Amino acid sequence: MRAWFNERPVWRRSEKTGLAEVFQDWCFFIDHVPYWVPAGYDLNGASIPRPLWSITGSPYHPRNFEASCAHDPLYLTHATPRKVADQVAYQLWEQSGHPHWKARNRYLAVRTPIAALAWKRNKKDQKQLDALRAELHKRPDRAKFETLWFATEQ
């Protein structure tokens, strides 16, 4: 499995959460398949538990952002198995310029049992996913979002 991005995502501080949101549609690839993240998508920081930020660094740091932009929606949608989502983040951290050891530390952080809790979709996550899907259904370019947002739609 190989993951990469061609352009860095454009983001801004989210008015809803105060953290970060994707400002323009952004695309990353897994084995040549495009995965599009829509503008307005709120990020949760690659599911790295906050107590580990002192070791891994903030997932909102600009050099960590690409991985969060891919990892967060993969965790929400379950478009890939969890291990693949974590490997995608690892590869994007490396592509973003992190040394191997630092990307590996972040990868180990998302593989912890605490981080695994983020994989389990709760009612709030399902509500967010349903709302995003409803918005994407209205878009004329809906087809580009199929692989990420509608692959597992019930």
N, C-alpha and C positions, 0 to 999 in steps of 0.2 A: 504494500500500500504506500502510495506517495501523495502527499498533500502540499499545496503551495498557493500563493496569491500573486497576482500580477501587479496590483496597485494597493497601496496602503489605504485602509478605510478612513473616511472623513467622519469625525465624531464631534460631539459637543456635550456639555453638561446637561443632563436630563432635568427638565422642569418638574417631572413627576417624582423622581427618586433622588435627585441631587447628585447622582453618580454619573453615568455616561450612557449616551445613546448614539446609535449609528445615524449620521446626518444625511448621507446619500446611500442609495442602494450599493451594496458591496458584494463582490464575488470571490469565493475561494474554490479551489479544485481538489477533488479526491479522485485519483486515477483518471484524470482528464474529464471527469463529470463536474459541471459547474453547480455550485450551491450558492444561491443568492440570499442575502440578508437584507430585508427592506429598511429603508430610512425610517427612523422613529423607533427602531427596536431597542429596548432597554437592556443593558448588560448587567450581569451579576458578578462579574470578575472571575470567570473561568472556573467557578465552583471551588476555588482554593479557600480552605477555611481561614478565616481572619487571623487566628493565632499563629498560623504559619507564614503570614506576610513578613514577619521580621526576618525570616530565613529566605523566602522566595522573592520578596519585594512586592510592591502593590501590583495587582493585576491591571490597575488603571494607568500605570505608567505607560507612556507612549510606545515603548519598545515591547510591552507585553500585550498591547491592545489587539493586534491581529489574532492572536490565539484566543482571546476572550470573544472576539467577534465571531469566530467559528465554533468554539467549544460551547458557548452558552446556548445557541440555537440547536446544536446537535443534541445537547442534554434535554432541552425542552421537547423537541420533536421525536427523538429516538429514531432519526432517519438512518443512523448507523448503530451498531452495537456500542456499548459504553467504552470498551477498550479501544475501538477504532477512533471514537471521539477524542479520547485522551491522547492517542498517538498523533492525531491531527494537530492537537494543541502543541505537542512536543515538537513536531516538524516545523510548525509556524514560528515557535519561539526560536528555533535554530535559524530559520530563514530571516527572522527579524534582527539577527546579529548577536544573539546570546551565545556565549561559549557552551560547548557540549555539557559541561558539568552543571551550569546554571539551568539550562533547559531540562536536564535530567532531574535536578532538584524540584523544579516546578511539576514535571511529569509525576514524580513520586508523591507530591502533594495532592494532585488530583486523583491519585490511585488509593488514597487513604480511605479507611472505612467511613470517616466523617464526610469526606467528599462524596462518597457513594450515596449518601442520603439525598444529595441533590439530584441524583438520577431518578429517584422514585418520584413520579409526577403526582403532586398533591392537587387538591381542589383549586387552589390559587393558580398553580401552573396550568391546569386544564382550562381554567377560565381565560388566562392570558393567551394560551394557544388558540382557543376557539375564537377569541376576539381578533387575533392576528389573521387567522384564516378567513374570517368574514371580511376583513378589510382587503386582504389580498384577492379574494374572489371578485371584488369590484374593480380591480385594476385591469386596464387593457393589456398589460404585459404579464398577466397572471402566469402564463406558461413557464416563464423563466424561474418561478418559485416552486415548481412541481417537485423537484428532487429533494428539497429540504423541508418544505412546509406541508406538502400533501401526500408524500410517499406513504405515510402511516395513518392517513386520515381514515377514521372509522365510518 
